[in-house]
Amino acid sequence: MSGGAFFLFLAAQFMTGTTASAVVNMLQFFVLINAMLAVFNLIPLHPLDGGKVLARFLNPEWNRKLEDFQQHTTFILLGFLLLGGFKILAIPIFSLNNLFIQIAQAVVG
């Protein structure tokens, strides 16, 4: 993701013409999609990677209960997203996206 942001600003500085705007737009979407995937994957429910991270901090009994409840957490996740969960996820997604773009701007100059 940060590599995409870095290449975004390299392309913006050194490329010109209509090709430059197409490459810049493509790289902007690349960084945004990677931010979306990173934030979504860290939701602390067991089918996602965030659930595996959470499992490391829980005692084994709670972890086993969450693993047994995994088939239900999938429906909870689906319901969350269908009922407007993307509005809640948009806040960290765009914050992460802006952070990586600001870092890339600082590195490129």
Buried (B, 14 or more C-beta within 10 A) or exposed (E): BBEBBBBBBBBBEEBEEEEBEEBBEEBBEBBBBBBBEBBBEBBBBBEBBBBEEBBEEEEEEEBEEBEEEEEEBBEEBEEBBEEEBEEEBEEBBBEBBEBBBEBBBEEBE
